[in-house]
Amino acid sequence: MSHSEGTQGTVGDDGQGGGTGTVVRARHTEQPTAGIVHDLGNLIQVASSALNRVARDPSVSTAPALEPVIASARTALQRAGALVRQTIGKAAEAPRDIEHTDLCSCLAEVEALIRSAWESHIRLEVRVGSDLLAAKCDRLGLQNAILNLVFNARDAIPDGGSISIDAAMAGHGRAALIEVRIADNGIGMTQETMARAFDPFFTTKCSGLGGIGLPMVKHFAEQHDGSVEIDSALGSGTTVILRLPAALR
């Protein structure tokens, strides 16, 4: 997976009394801003790709099958706006109740966004366990995390390949977890790349805004008492495992 991973930007301490505080404040400001841009970029890619397909279709005005494509583009743009509004209001908001997110409907929405825009050389499989409990997490945040991971997987198979999303239960009782695995059969990662994959702004991508997606996924998981890990080998594809606490009935 070409998992967000060029050079890592660093800011050195200038040795002055206020230097460290300035650096910390700068990092606290720039990472959320970069994260917003990154998530918006992913969502806009979906909308743009879908609209391009519509534009290329000679019978667009008489093709009912294109209606869901247009709807997906609109949904992506609406989600982009929701991200901005959520972030702007976040600092002033009182802590929200933890949501119970249904994985089946959550992943169905993600799958609809992806399938409406992607070309046929990328195969996508989505499997959800029949006994799956809801996850204790923010629904929009989970969808953005999964989109980040799926877009990374897509970048790892530029000439085509397969991506799978599997959601299943792990553990029992109070230790029950929801486990979401995003796997690709792409180029994979070296041990060195895996060791730095969650470092902000570390990227092996040659262009574009890289090095933001995986740190954002990690932040989301930890924010909800979950975790994320990577299993990969060069030439053998990559699997990213996102674990979140289950909402017990």
C-alpha positions in Angstrom: 0.0 0.0 0.0 1.5 3.3 -0.8 0.6 4.4 2.6 1.2 8.0 3.0 4.8 7.7 3.3 8.6 11.6 1.2 10.4 13.3 3.8 9.2 14.2 7.3 9.1 17.9 8.0 10.8 18.9 11.3 11.0 22.0 13.3 14.1 22.6 15.4 14.3 24.2 18.8 15.9 27.7 18.5 17.1 27.6 22.0 15.0 30.5 23.1 12.8 30.4 26.1 9.6 30.6 24.2 10.7 28.5 21.2 9.3 25.1 22.4 5.9 26.6 23.0 5.8 28.2 19.6 6.7 24.9 17.9 4.1 23.0 19.9 1.4 25.5 19.0 2.4 25.5 15.4 2.2 21.7 15.2 -1.2 21.6 17.0 -2.4 24.1 14.3 -0.9 22.6 11.2 -1.7 19.0 11.7 -5.5 19.4 12.0 -5.5 21.9 9.0 -3.5 19.5 6.9 -5.8 16.7 8.0 -8.9 18.6 6.8 -7.3 19.3 3.4 -6.4 15.6 3.1 -9.9 14.3 3.9 -11.5 16.9 1.6 -9.1 15.8 -1.1 -10.2 12.2 -0.8 -13.9 13.2 -0.9 -13.5 15.6 -3.8 -11.7 12.8 -5.8 -14.8 10.7 -5.5 -17.1 13.6 -6.6 -14.8 14.6 -9.5 -14.4 11.0 -10.8 -18.1 10.5 -10.7 -18.9 13.7 -12.5 -16.2 12.9 -15.1 -17.9 9.7 -15.9 -21.2 11.5 -16.3 -19.6 14.0 -18.7 -18.1 11.2 -20.9 -21.4 9.5 -21.3 -23.1 10.5 -24.6 -26.5 9.6 -23.4 -26.3 11.2 -20.0 -29.7 12.9 -20.3 -31.5 9.5 -21.0 -29.5 7.2 -18.7 -31.3 6.5 -15.4 -28.4 4.3 -14.4 -26.3 7.4 -13.9 -28.6 8.8 -11.3 -26.8 7.0 -8.4 -23.5 8.2 -9.7 -24.7 11.8 -9.5 -26.2 11.2 -6.1 -22.8 9.8 -4.9 -21.1 12.9 -6.1 -23.5 15.1 -4.3 -23.1 13.0 -1.1 -19.3 13.3 -1.3 -19.6 17.1 -1.5 -22.1 17.2 1.3 -19.7 15.2 3.5 -16.9 17.6 2.7 -19.0 20.4 3.9 -19.9 18.5 7.0 -16.2 17.9 7.8 -15.5 21.6 7.6 -18.5 22.5 9.8 -17.6 19.8 12.3 -14.0 21.0 12.6 -14.9 24.7 12.9 -17.4 24.1 15.7 -15.3 21.4 17.5 -13.4 23.7 19.8 -16.6 25.3 21.1 -18.7 22.2 21.4 -19.4 20.4 24.6 -18.3 16.8 24.6 -20.7 14.7 22.6 -22.2 11.4 23.6 -20.4 8.4 22.1 -22.3 7.2 19.0 -23.1 3.5 18.4 -22.3 3.1 14.7 -23.8 0.3 12.7 -21.0 -1.1 10.5 -23.3 -2.7 7.9 -25.0 0.6 6.9 -21.8 2.6 7.5 -19.8 0.4 5.1 -22.6 0.3 2.6 -22.4 4.1 2.3 -18.6 3.9 1.9 -18.9 1.2 -0.7 -21.5 3.2 -2.7 -19.2 6.2 -2.8 -16.3 4.1 -4.0 -18.1 2.0 -6.6 -19.7 4.9 -8.3 -16.4 6.5 -9.1 -13.7 3.9 -9.6 -12.7 2.2 -12.8 -13.2 -1.5 -13.5 -9.5 -2.4 -13.1 -9.8 -2.1 -9.3 -11.8 -4.9 -7.7 -13.5 -4.2 -4.4 -15.0 -6.7 -2.0 -16.8 -5.7 1.2 -17.7 -8.4 3.8 -19.5 -7.8 7.1 -19.9 -10.5 9.7 -23.5 -11.5 10.5 -23.0 -11.2 14.3 -21.4 -7.8 14.2 -22.3 -5.4 17.0 -22.3 -1.6 16.6 -19.0 0.2 17.2 -18.6 2.9 19.9 -17.3 5.6 17.6 -18.2 8.6 15.5 -19.9 7.5 12.3 -18.4 10.2 10.0 -15.0 9.8 11.6 -15.1 6.0 10.9 -16.1 6.5 7.3 -13.3 9.0 6.8 -10.8 6.6 8.3 -11.9 3.8 6.1 -11.9 6.1 3.0 -8.3 7.1 3.9 -7.2 3.5 4.1 -9.0 2.5 0.9 -7.5 5.4 -1.1 -4.1 4.4 0.2 -4.8 0.8 -1.0 -5.9 2.2 -4.4 -2.6 4.1 -4.7 -0.7 0.8 -4.0 -2.3 -0.8 -7.1 -1.8 1.8 -9.9 -2.0 -0.9 -12.6 -5.1 -2.6 -11.1 -5.7 -5.2 -8.4 -8.0 -6.0 -5.6 -9.0 -4.3 -2.3 -11.1 -5.9 0.4 -12.8 -4.5 3.4 -13.8 -7.1 6.1 -15.6 -6.2 9.4 -15.9 -8.9 12.1 -16.0 -9.4 15.8 -12.9 -10.0 17.9 -12.8 -10.9 21.5 -15.8 -11.5 23.9 -17.7 -9.8 26.6 -16.4 -6.4 27.8 -13.3 -7.0 25.8 -15.3 -7.3 22.5 -13.9 -5.3 19.6 -15.0 -4.5 16.1 -12.1 -5.4 13.7 -12.1 -3.7 10.3 -9.4 -5.0 7.8 -8.6 -3.1 4.7 -6.3 -5.3 2.5 -4.8 -4.9 -1.0 -2.6 -7.0 -3.2 -0.3 -4.1 -4.2 3.3 -3.2 -3.8 3.5 -3.5 0.0 5.9 -1.8 2.4 9.4 -2.3 3.7 10.0 -2.7 7.4 11.5 0.7 7.5 8.4 2.3 5.9 6.1 0.5 8.3 8.1 1.7 11.2 7.4 5.3 10.2 4.0 4.9 8.5 2.1 6.7 11.3 4.6 9.6 11.5 2.9 12.9 10.4 4.0 14.1 7.0 6.2 11.0 6.3 5.4 9.8 2.8 6.8 7.7 0.0 4.4 9.2 -2.5 6.2 11.2 -5.2 3.6 13.9 -5.4 0.5 15.3 -3.8 -0.4 15.6 -0.1 0.9 12.5 1.6 1.8 11.6 5.2 -1.5 12.7 6.7 -4.0 9.8 6.2 -2.5 7.2 8.4 -1.7 9.5 11.3 -5.4 10.7 11.1 -6.6 7.1 11.2 -4.4 6.4 14.3 -5.7 9.6 16.0 -9.3 8.6 15.3 -8.7 5.0 16.6 -7.0 6.2 19.8 -9.7 8.9 20.4 -12.2 6.1 20.6 -10.1 3.7 22.7 -9.2 1.7 19.7 -6.0 0.8 17.8 -4.6 0.4 14.3 -1.8 -1.7 13.0 -0.2 -2.6 9.7 0.8 -6.0 8.3 2.8 -5.7 5.1 5.8 -7.0 3.1 7.3 -5.6 0.0 5.7 -7.2 -3.0 3.0 -9.0 -1.0 0.4 -6.3 -0.4 -0.7 -4.6 2.8 -3.4 -5.1 5.4 -4.4 -2.4 7.8 -6.3 -3.5 10.9 -8.5 -1.0 12.7 -10.0 -2.1 16.0 -12.7 -0.3 17.9 -14.6 -1.1 21.1 -18.0 -2.8 20.5 -21.2 -1.3 21.8 -22.4 -4.0 24.1 -26.2 -4.7 24.1 
